[in-house]
Amino acid sequence: MSLAHGAEIVKRTEVTHDAFLGGRLTIAQPAKGFRAGLDSVLLGAAIGHSGGELLDLGAGVGTATLVALARHPALAATLLESDARMAALAADNLGANGFAGRGTVLTLDLTAPGRTRSAAGLKADHFASVTANPPFYEGGTAPAAARAAARHMSAAALDAWVKTAATHAAPGGEIIFIHVAERLAALLESFSSRFGAITVLPLTPRDNEPANRILIRGIKGSRAPLTLLASRAVHTPAGRAFRAEFEAIFRGDDRLHW
C-alpha cells in the first residue's frame, strides 16, 4: 500500500523526508505527531542476530527496521502497525530504500487475538528477533509535564506488548524493547515472567545524570540470570555532541554493543 497510489483508506498527510545513518536512509514520516528519532535508531542498532527474521511491533514508519536491514544484509523483516497511514509510509520507505524484497508490512493491532494474527500470516514461535518501541503515553499523545506520570501507558498495556512478543519469538530468540526509564519496573515484571538472560542497559543524556531511557533484552527459553549493565551517556559532557560510540551508531558505522 502506498500513499502515492491514493488508496481510499489512507488519507494523504503532510510528510517530511529525513536522512538517517548519515544519509544512507531516507525516511518519509508525518510532519506532525510522533516522529522517529534517536530511540528508533538505537532499537534497530541493538539487534544482535545478523540473519533470520525480525518482527517489529508497532513499527510506525519503519525506521528501526530499516536501520536493522541496512546493518544486516541477511535479515528479513515483518513490520506490524495498526495505523494504516503509518503502515503505508512504512511500505513506501522499504521500497524507497531498496528493501522491498526483504520486508512485509501488516496493518494489524498487535493486541488482536492470536487467531487474528495467525490468519494475517504472523507465525508463532518464529522470529529470531522481536523489537518494540511502545508509546510512552496512553493514546500516544504526550500530556503536560505535570500530568505525565498519570498518563503513562499502563503496566497491563505494556504487558500485552510483551505477551505478543513472547508468542512470536522463536525459541532462543531475542526480544528487545526501548522505553522511558521510569517504566523499567513494569517491563522487568513482564519480561521476567516470560524470558531469561534479561539484560538492561540504562541510557543517560550525560555523565552523572539520571537515566531517561532503557533498553531491555530477554531471550525466549533461557534460564540465565539478569544482567544490569552500567549506564552509558549518549552526549559528551558539554553541548549536544554525541559520544564516539553513539556517533558511530547514528551515522551507521557501527551497531550497539551490549
MIMARLUM-485521 format. One record per atom (N, C-alpha, C, O): residue in one letter; x, y, z. Coordinates in steps of 0.001 Angstrom, whole numbers, padded with zeros to 6 digits, always signed. Example, Ala and Ser with C-alpha at 12.3 -4.5 7.8 and 13.67 -1.06 7.14 Angstrom:
2
A+013190-005690+007800A+012300-004500+007800A+013200-003300+007800A+014236-003319+008465S+012850-002250+007080S+013670-001060+007140S+012900+000030+007870S+013409+001138+008039
This chain:
258
M+000849-001194+000000M+000000+000000+000000M+000879+001237+000000M+001849+001309+000755S+000557+002198-000827S+001378+003396-000927S+000513+004643-000933S-000538+004670-001572L+000941+005654-000240L+000248+006930-000294L+000226+007482-001711L-000721+008163-002104A+001267+007189-002472A+001351+007694-003835A+000254+007102-004714A-000081+007679-005748H-000323+005937-004313H-001352+005292-005104H-002748+005798-004756H-003732+005419-005390G-002821+006655-003743G-004096+007269-003411G-005123+006298-002870G-006313+006477-003130A-004722+005278-002128A-005672+004319-001572A-006703+005043-000718A-006360+005939+000053E-007971+004650-000858E-009041+005371-000180E-008917+005319+001328E-009291+006277+002005I-008401+004225+001875I-008359+004105+003326I-007193+004865+003930I-007054+004932+005152V-006357+005435+003081V-005217+006195+003573V-005377+007657+003191V-005325+008009+002012K-005568+008493+004178K-005697+009919+003912K-004312+010514+003699K-003374+010228+004443R-004206+011337+002682R-002928+011998+002448R-002596+012917+003626R-003474+013581+004177T-001357+012941+003989T-000923+013776+005097T+000417+014398+004734T+001170+013850+003930E+000700+015525+005324E+001970+016189+005050E+003108+015370+005630E+003076+014993+006802V+004101+015097+004818V+005229+014300+005285V+006529+015048+005033V+006617+015925+004173T+007526+014671+005809T+008883+015141+005566T+009722+013938+005163T+009353+012793+005423H+010843+014209+004531H+011768+013151+004137H+013092+013430+004844H+013796+014387+004522D+013414+012580+005810D+014529+012846+006714D+015637+011813+006542D+015376+010626+006349A+016879+012289+006616A+018042+011419+006445A+018411+010769+007774A+018403+011420+008819F+018731+009483+007723F+019212+008732+008873F+020468+007972+008457F+020710+007744+007272L+021250+007591+009438L+022501+006849+009210L+023419+007592+008242L+023956+007009+007301G+023584+008871+008489G+024492+009651+007659G+024065+009753+006211G+024901+009931+005326G+022752+009640+005958G+022253+009753+004592G+022039+008425+003903G+021564+008400+002767R+022371+007320+004547R+022154+006011+003929R+020679+005682+003803R+020281+004945+002900L+019864+006220+004698L+018423+006004+004664L+017712+007341+004537L+018149+008345+005099T+016613+007346+003792T+015714+008486+003748T+014346+008010+004191T+013761+007119+003576I+013835+008608+005264I+012602+008156+005880I+011511+009196+005680I+011668+010351+006075A+010406+008787+005068A+009220+009634+004981A+008403+009421+006241A+008117+008283+006613Q+008023+010518+006907Q+007231+010410+008116Q+006350+011645+008263Q+006649+012688+007682P+005262+011540+009038P+004368+012689+009180P+005099+013906+009733P+005970+013785+010594A+004738+015060+009232A+005368+016292+009698A+004949+016625+011120A+005673+017318+011834K+003777+016134+011538K+003286+016391+012883K+002991+015068+013580K+002793+014040+012933G+002966+015115+014913G+002721+013905+015681G+004025+013187+015990G+005094+013798+015998F+003928+011868+016249F+005134+011116+016577F+006080+011092+015392F+005676+010814+014263R+007362+011391+015665R+008392+011357+014636R+009560+010517+015136R+010035+010681+016260A+010004+009622+014274A+011111+008746+014642A+012382+009554+014853A+012632+010543+014164G+013176+009112+015821G+014420+009792+016119G+015453+008832+016670G+015600+007712+016181L+016169+009279+017690L+017279+008501+018222L+016821+007164+018796L+017522+006164+018647D+015657+007124+019448D+015177+005869+020022D+015027+004800+018944D+015425+003651+019139S+014459+005179+017823S+014249+004211+016742S+015576+003691+016193S+015714+002502+015906V+016543+004586+016050V+017854+004171+015554V+018532+003233+016547V+019102+002214+016157L+018471+003579+017826L+019087+002725+018837L+018435+001351+018873L+019127+000345+019034L+017124+001291+018726L+016438-000003+018726L+016898-000860+017556L+017206-002040+017724G+016942-000263+016375G+017403-001029+015212G+018850-001455+015324G+019234-002513+014827A+019663-000622+015986A+021091-000922+016139A+021364-001909+017258A+022479-002418+017372A+020353-002193+018099A+020544-003081+019249A+020411-004553+018899A+020745-005411+019716I+019928-004863+017695I+019678-006251+017305I+020996-007010+017187I+021953-006536+016575G+021022-008194+017786G+022236-008996+017780G+022294-010024+016676G+023381-010387+016228H+021127-010509+016218H+021099-011527+015175H+021310-010876+013807H+020599-009939+013444S+022277-011369+013061S+022567-010790+011753S+021765-011424+010633S+021786-010941+009501G+021050-012515+010944G+020238-013191+009940G+018916-013620+010528G+018582-013262+011657G+018154-014394+009754G+016840-014808+010214G+015810-013733+009957G+015975-012896+009069E+014737-013762+010746E+013642-012827+010544E+013397-011973+011789E+013477-012448+012922L+013098-010711+011544L+012816-009718+012571L+011338-009378+012542L+010751-009226+011470L+010730-009255+013727L+009372-008734+013861L+009441-007423+014626L+009945-007374+015747D+008932-006362+014016D+008917-005031+014636D+007486-004714+015018D+006644-004483+014150L+007200-004701+016332L+005853-004437+016835L+005613-002935+016949L+006445-002207+017490G+004471-002474+016436G+004199-001039+016453G+005243-000292+015665G+005832+000670+016158A+005479-000729+014434A+006642-000310+013656A+006620+001136+013211A+007656+001666+012808G+005452+001803+013271G+005399+003180+012782G+005752+003237+011308G+005247+002439+010519V+006610+004169+010928V+007012+004293+009518V+008187+003383+009176V+008708+003432+008062G+008608+002546+010140G+009603+001516+009842G+011042+001875+010103G+011935+001166+009640T+011308+002948+010829T+012685+003416+010977T+013588+002381+011644T+014678+002105+011144A+013156+001809+012755A+014002+000832+013448A+014302-000369+012552A+015435-000850+012514T+013299-000848+011840T+013510-001973+010926T+014486-001613+009824T+015368-002405+009492L+014338-000431+009255L+015236-000031+008171L+016681+000063+008656L+017604-000302+007928V+016881+000548+009873V+018228+000594+010437V+018792-000822+010549V+019950-001065+010211A+017965-001755+011026A+018417-003142+011163A+018718-003769+009807A+019724-004463+009662L+017870-003541+008818L+018093-004111+007488L+019350-003535+006840L+020090-004251+006164A+019586-002250+007046A+020786-001634+006482A+022044-002219+007105A+023078-002331+006447R+021951-002589+008373R+023118-003112+009093R+023344-004591+008838R+024484-005054+008867H+022267-005348+008587H+022357-006808+008481H+021777-007265+007139H+020564-007449+007039P+022599-007455+006113P+022105-007794+004772P+021347-009112+004693P+020563-009308+003765A+021562-010027+005647A+020885-011326+005602A+019568-011336+006368A+018904-012370+006443L+019187-010204+006934L+017982-010120+007761L+016763-009798+006894L+016840-008991+005967A+015642-010440+007213A+014350-010100+006620A+013436-009633+007746A+013706-009912+008914A+012355-008924+007412A+011556-008305+008469A+010068-008314+008160A+009641-008247+007008T+009291-008400+009246T+007854-008167+009206T+007558-006996+010130T+007961-006996+011293L+006854-006002+009611L+006525-004807+010380L+005038-004824+010690L+004214-004915+009780L+004692-004739+011964L+003305-004764+012398L+002913-003368+012866L+003525-002824+013785E+001883-002783+012229E+001481-001419+012549E-000036-001298+012382E-000582-001665+011341S-000713-000780+013413S-002174-000706+013383S-002701+000499+012611S-003820+000459+012099D-001916+001568+012520D-002335+002786+011829D-002061+002628+010333D-000910+002504+009914A-003129+002635+009531A-002982+002385+008093A-002102+003427+007415A-001357+003099+006491R-002180+004692+007868R-001345+005735+007254R+000136+005485+007526R+000976+005629+006637M+000442+005109+008763M+001834+004817+009107M+002318+003562+008390M+003454+003502+007919A+001443+002560+008311A+001818+001325+007620A+002118+001588+006145A+003041+001006+005575A+001321+002476+005533A+001565+002820+004131A+002914+003500+003960A+003646+003208+003014L+003242+004408+004873L+004549+005057+004810L+005669+004052+005034L+006714+004143+004389A+005470+003095+005938A+006490+002070+006169A+006747+001268+004899A+007895+000992+004552A+005663+000892+004203A+005823+000158+002948A+006556+000991+001912A+007431+000489+001207D+006196+002273+001821D+006889+003163+000891D+008367+003306+001251D+009229+003329+000373N+008650+003402+002558N+010046+003551+002994N+010873+002311+002680N+012042+002423+002310L+010281+001141+002824L+011001-000081+002444L+011390-000030+000969L+012534-000309+000610G+010430+000329+000122G+010710+000383-001310G+011698+001469-001677G+012610+001244-002472A+011518+002655-001095A+012380+003787-001442A+013822+003564-001048A+014729+004134-001655N+014045+002739-000033N+015413+002481+000431N+015978+001159-000065N+017036+000725+000392G+015285+000519-000993G+015798-000687-001630G+015567-001971-000857G+016257-002962-001097F+014601-001979+000078F+014372-003161+000902F+013005-003790+000667F+012532-004554+001509A+012363-003488-000451A+011017-004005-000683A+010972-005521-000646A+009983-006100-000196G+012026-006171-001112G+012058-007627-001146G+012409-008272+000179G+012370-009496+000307R+012751-007458+001168R+013174-008001+002465R+012227-007633+003605R+012493-007962+004761G+011129-006956+003290G+010220-006537+004343G+008768-006655+003945G+008403-006421+002793T+007936-007023+004915T+006490-007110+004731T+005811-006283+005813T+006169-006379+006987V+004840-005476+005426V+004112-004650+006384V+002708-005220+006562V+001976-005414+005591L+002342-005485+007821L+000992-005944+008145L+000273-004839+008906L+000783-004351+009915T-000908-004437+008435T-001706-003436+009120T-002622-004166+010083T-003679-004666+009696L-002207-004222+011346L-002889-005066+012324L-002546-004592+013727L-001411-004196+013993D-003524-004631+014623D-003304-004309+016028D-002528-005458+016669D-002945-006614+016592L-001408-005139+017298L-000582-006202+017881L-001261-006901+019048L-000848-007995+019434T-002305-006285+019620T-003039-006917+020711T-004270-007676+020204T-005082-008134+021008A-004416-007813+018893A-005524-008587+018338A-005413-010038+018807A-004314-010493+019124P-006518-010770+018856P-006461-012175+019271P-005465-012975+018441P-005221-012667+017274G-004898-014001+019055G-003894-014807+018376G-004372-015369+017062G-003606-015410+016099R-005628-015809+016991R-006137-016376+015741R-006206-015319+014641R-006028-015628+013463T-006465-014066+015034T-006484-012979+014051T-005085-012726+013522T-004894-012549+012319R-004110-012707+014411R-002727-012512+013974R-002256-013667+013100R-001567-013464+012100S-002635-014879+013489S-002256-016052+012689S-002878-015992+011301S-002217-016300+010309A-004149-015597+011226A-004829-015505+009935A-004190-014460+009037A-004244-014566+007812A-003577-013434+009660A-002904-012389+008881A-001528-012828+008393A-000874-012110+007638G-001089-014013+008826G+000194-014538+008376G+001319-014381+009361G+002479-014600+009013L+001001-013999+010604L+002033-013804+011618L+002250-015128+012354L+001357-015604+013055K+003415-015708+012197K+003687-017040+012728K+004111-016983+014194K+004843-016081+014603A+003649-017945+014970A+004080-018081+016356A+005414-018817+016408A+005729-019615+015525D+006201-018537+017463D+007481-019227+017695D+008379-019199+016462D+008942-020219+016065H+008502-018021+015865H+009136-017962+014541H+010297-016987+014412H+011267-017293+013719F+010235-015825+015053F+011155-014738+014728F+012416-014770+015595F+012342-014929+016813A+013561-014617+014952A+014842-014597+015668A+014971-013364+016549A+015599-013419+017606S+014380-012252+016122S+014414-011006+016885S+013028-010375+016855S+012369-010348+015815V+012595-009869+018005V+011350-009102+018090V+011676-007786+018782V+012254-007779+019868T+011311-006687+018162T+011631-005368+018722T+010364-004551+018915T+009351-004778+018252A+010440-003598+019835A+009306-002702+020057A+009774-001418+020725A+010683-001414+021555N+009124-000333+020334N+009285+000978+020968N+007885+001438+021344N+007305+002277+020655P+007327+000891+022445P+005929+001198+022777P+005727+002687+023018P+006648+003381+023449P+004523+003179+022740P+004249+004596+023035P+004396+004857+024522P+004079+004005+025352F+004878+006039+024845F+005109+006380+026245F+003802+006648+026998F+003691+006381+028194Y+002819+007180+026271Y+001614+007664+026935Y+000376+006966+026401Y+000343+006549+025243E-000631+006841+027234E-001916+006314+026794E-002434+007175+025646E-002445+008402+025737G-002855+006535+024584G-003371+007281+023451G-002295+007828+022545G-002604+008366+021482G-001026+007705+022938G+000077+008124+022099G+000347+009606+022079G+001162+010063+021278T-000321+010396+022949T-000088+011841+022966T+000531+012238+024292T+000030+011857+025350A+001596+012987+024248A+002290+013390+025470A+001538+014523+026148A+001289+015552+025519P+001169+014360+027423P+000490+015432+028156P+001481+016436+028697P+002690+016280+028533A+000963+017474+029349A+001821+018429+030031A+002611+017706+031111A+002173+016683+031637A+003766+018242+031430A+004670+017560+032362A+003997+017212+033686A+004265+016152+034252A+003136+018079+034182A+002503+017853+035477A+001579+016644+035471A+001309+016058+036520R+001090+016267+034280R+000166+015138+034193R+000812+013898+033587R+000141+012880+033415A+002102+013965+033262A+002739+012891+032512A+002702+011559+033241A+002386+010534+032636A+003021+011554+034536A+003101+010299+035272A+001781+009548+035248A+001764+008320+035163A+000675+010279+035321A-000634+009641+035338A-001051+009124+033976A-001973+008313+033880R-000401+009571+032938R-000816+009220+031592R+000110+008219+030925R-000113+007870+029766H+001125+007750+031603H+001990+006736+031006H+001184+005496+030665H+000221+005165+031356M+001578+004809+029601M+000946+003542+029260M+000923+002645+030497M+001926+002533+031201S-000196+002019+030758S-000349+001203+031952S+000515-000046+031893S+000952-000472+030824A+000753-000627+033073A+001516-001871+033135A+000809-002970+032355A+001465-003791+031713A-000518-002998+032402A-001276-004014+031669A-001105-003855+030162A-000978-004841+029436A-001104-002604+029699A-000918-002370+028264A+000479-002773+027825A+000649-003395+026777L+001487-002417+028629L+002850-002840+028307L+002968-004357+028294L+003641-004926+027434D+002312-005011+029253D+002368-006467+029328D+001775-007105+028080D+002249-008153+027641A+000751-006493+027505A+000163-007021+026277A+001171-007003+025132A+001206-007924+024316W+001990-005953+025073W+003043-005889+024059W+004058-007016+024277W+004464-007686+023328V+004460-007219+025529V+005457-008258+025821V+004874-009638+025540V+005575-010515+025034K+003612-009835+025859K+002960-011124+025597K+002971-011449+024107K+003267-012579+023718T+002649-010467+023279T+002676-010681+021833T+004089-010989+021361T+004287-011869+020523A+005065-010274+021889A+006459-010548+021527A+006840-011976+021891A+007503-012661+021112A+006425-012429+023067A+006744-013787+023508A+006090-014835+022609A+006685-015876+022333T+004879-014563+022159T+004168-015508+021292T+004904-015733+019980T+004960-016859+019485H+005466-014680+019420H+006000-014783+018056H+007517-014975+017999H+008051-015284+016934A+008214-014802+019110A+009658-015056+019106A+009929-016549+019005A+009188-017365+019554A+010976-016889+018313A+011405-018286+018218A+012103-018696+019502A+012632-017838+020209P+012121-019993+019829P+012938-020439+020966P+014390-019984+020788P+014993-020209+019738G+014933-019354+021800G+016271-018782+021698G+016300-017412+021070G+017364-016802+020961G+015136-016909+020648G+015077-015594+020020G+015219-014468+021035G+014942-014644+022222E+015656-013303+020548E+015836-012126+021400E+014639-011206+021273E+014105-011007+020182I+014222-010647+022403I+013136-009681+022454I+013717-008394+023020I+014229-008391+024139I+013647-007306+022271I+014289-006052+022665I+013269-004927+022640I+012615-004691+021624F+013139-004235+023768F+012285-003051+023866F+013150-001854+024252F+014142-002001+024966I+012770-000680+023779I+013315+000570+024279I+012156+001371+024845I+011077+001428+024254H+012391+001999+026010H+011297+002720+026658H+011865+003745+027631H+013077+003815+027835V+010985+004532+028224V+011422+005507+029218V+011845+004775+030487V+011275+003741+030834A+012846+005315+031176A+013443+004628+032314A+012442+004364+033432A+012542+003345+034115E+011478+005264+033632E+010548+005089+034747E+009596+003917+034563E+008876+003563+035497R+009574+003307+033381R+008741+002129+033152R+009529+000826+033291R+009038-000243+032926L+010732+000916+033812L+011570-000276+033937L+010917-001334+034828L+010951-002517+034491A+010325-000939+035954A+009738-001924+036862A+008656-002741+036163A+008609-003963+036307A+007789-002073+035408A+006723-002779+034702A+007296-003714+033640A+006826-004840+033478L+008311-003246+032918L+008915-004085+031890L+009629-005285+032500L+009545-006391+031966L+010332-005079+033610L+011008-006192+034259L+010010-007256+034713L+010271-008451+034575E+008885-006831+035246E+007876-007791+035685E+007372-008618+034504E+007230-009836+034610S+007102-007955+033383S+006600-008659+032205S+007659-009564+031582S+007364-010695+031195F+008882-009071+031487F+009954-009847+030879F+010326-011047+031749F+010498-012154+031237S+010450-010834+033056S+010953-011902+033921S+009994-013075+034025S+010414-014179+034370S+008719-012864+033737S+007759-013965+033778S+007757-014782+032490S+007093-015815+032409R+008508-014317+031472R+008469-014993+030177R+009836-015328+029598R+009948-016249+028789F+010875-014601+029993F+012188-014750+029368F+013277-014896+030420F+013086-014591+031597G+014417-015369+029959G+015601-015375+030797G+016693-014548+030147G+016473-013900+029124A+017890-014575+030759A+019034-013819+030248A+018664-012361+030003A+019102-011763+029020I+017860-011791+030891I+017430-010404+030717I+018624-009476+030923I+019375-009599+031891T+018773-008554+029993T+019840-007557+030060T+019213-006170+029999T+018380-005893+029135V+019614-005310+030912V+019094-003942+030961V+020249-002968+030767V+021257-003038+031470L+020096-002065+029812L+021084-001019+029563L+020438+000341+029794L+019614+000770+028987P+020796+001040+030892P+020281+002401+031108P+021073+003401+030261P+022293+003300+030137L+020365+004351+029691L+020993+005407+028895L+020737+006749+029566L+019601+007071+029912T+021791+007524+029747T+021681+008847+030346T+022033+009905+029306T+022801+009630+028384P+021486+011104+029440P+021878+012161+028496P+023375+012458+028584P+024057+012560+027564R+023885+012597+029834R+025294+012888+030070R+025740+012198+031356R+024915+011731+032142D+027026+012141+031552D+027555+011544+032783D+026919+012198+034011D+026657+013401+034034N+026682+011368+035027N+026170+011822+036321N+024753+012373+036266N+024315+013064+037186E+024041+012068+035195E+022631+012422+035099E+021790+011157+035175E+022258+010082+034800P+020548+011270+035658P+019687+010080+035742P+019392+009509+034351P+019348+010240+033362A+019195+008206+034297A+018812+007573+033038A+017438+008058+032608A+016536+008185+033436N+017276+008327+031325N+015965+008703+030806N+015420+007685+029807N+014255+007757+029418R+016256+006740+029395R+015850+005647+028517R+016472+004351+029028R+017528+004345+029660I+015774+003246+028727I+016378+001937+028982I+016147+001048+027760I+015107+001115+027105L+017136+000227+027479L+016973-000878+026545L+016907-002149+027381L+017711-002339+028293I+015964-003004+027075I+015836-004267+027794I+015722-005399+026779I+014978-005314+025802R+016487-006464+027040R+016513-007612+026127R+016284-008894+026932R+016859-009061+028007G+015464-009778+026426G+015273-011085+027019G+015442-012160+025958G+015302-011893+024765I+015743-013370+026393I+015915-014498+025481I+014838-015541+025795I+014724-016002+026931K+014065-015903+024797K+012984-016859+024989K+013545-018250+025274K+014342-018778+024499G+013126-018832+026384G+013550-020170+026755G+014794-020227+027605G+015152-021300+028092S+015469-019104+027802S+016692-019091+028614S+016337-019041+030101S+015297-018514+030495R+017239-019610+030918R+017098-019524+032371R+018260-018752+033002R+018441-018771+034219A+019034-018080+032167A+020180-017325+032672A+019691-016125+033489A+018603-015604+033245P+020509-015688+034467P+020088-014585+035335P+020125-013237+034636P+020636-013088+033525L+019561-012265+035336L+019512-010886+034843L+020888-010232+034919L+021667-010492+035836T+021168-009382+033944T+022380-008565+033939T+021984-007095+033848T+021316-006677+032902L+022400-006329+034830L+022185-004874+034801L+023499-004220+034408L+024455-004221+035184L+023547-003661+033207L+024770-003049+032706L+024969-001654+033297L+024026-001019+033769A+026206-001201+033260A+026487+000181+033652A+025791+001132+032691A+025655+000839+031503S+025354+002262+033209S+024694+003244+032352S+025695+003844+031370S+026896+003900+031636R+025174+004289+030232R+026021+004913+029213R+025459+006289+028879R+024257+006458+028677A+026347+007253+028826A+025958+008615+028462A+025973+008754+026946A+026932+008358+026285V+024897+009323+026402V+024769+009481+024953V+025564+010688+024462V+026171+010635+023393H+025565+011791+025246H+026216+013027+024825H+027528+013258+025578H+027740+012722+026666T+028379+014048+024989T+029591+014489+025667T+029213+015435+026805T+028090+015937+026830P+030131+015693+027756P+029770+016493+028932P+029215+017877+028624P+028340+018361+029342A+029702+018512+027585A+029228+019857+027244A+028598+019849+025849A+029083+019173+024941G+027527+020600+025695G+026905+020717+024385G+026062+019511+024034G+025702+018717+024903R+025744+019374+022736R+024857+018323+022259R+025570+017284+021418R+024923+016421+020826A+026892+017352+021353A+027643+016375+020568A+027487+014980+021164A+027372+014820+022380F+027484+013974+020290F+027365+012595+020752F+028734+012031+021095F+029737+012383+020474R+028765+011160+022082R+029981+010402+022343R+030295+009534+021137R+029410+009197+020351A+031568+009176+021001A+032021+008475+019793A+031217+007206+019525A+030877+006920+018377E+030911+006440+020579E+030151+005199+020413E+028803+005457+019748E+028397+004724+018847F+028114+006503+020198F+026784+006785+019671F+026847+007523+018341F+025973+007342+017493E+027852+008340+018150E+028037+008979+016848E+028198+007931+015762E+027641+008073+014674A+028960+006872+016050A+029151+005790+015078A+027837+005074+014785A+027574+004696+013643I+027009+004886+015815I+025712+004238+015623I+024807+005102+014762I+024196+004610+013813F+024716+006390+015085F+023783+007264+014379F+024225+007539+012945F+023400+007904+012108R+025501+007371+012653R+025993+007530+011287R+025965+006215+010514R+026270+006190+009321G+025600+005118+011188G+025507+003832+010518G+026822+003100+010394G+026935+002162+009606D+027822+003513+011159D+029143+002879+011071D+029304+001719+012049D+030267+000961+011941D+028395+001564+012990D+028523+000501+013985D+027141+000210+014555D+026215+001006+014401R+027013-000939+015216R+025782-001271+015931R+025991-001023+017418R+027093-000673+017842L+024956-001201+018197L+025058-001061+019647L+025590-002371+020222L+025011-003434+019998H+026683-002293+020956H+027283-003471+021582H+026869-003491+023050H+027201-002585+023813W+026126-004555+023439W+025654-004619+024828W+025376-006056+025221W+024970-006318+026353
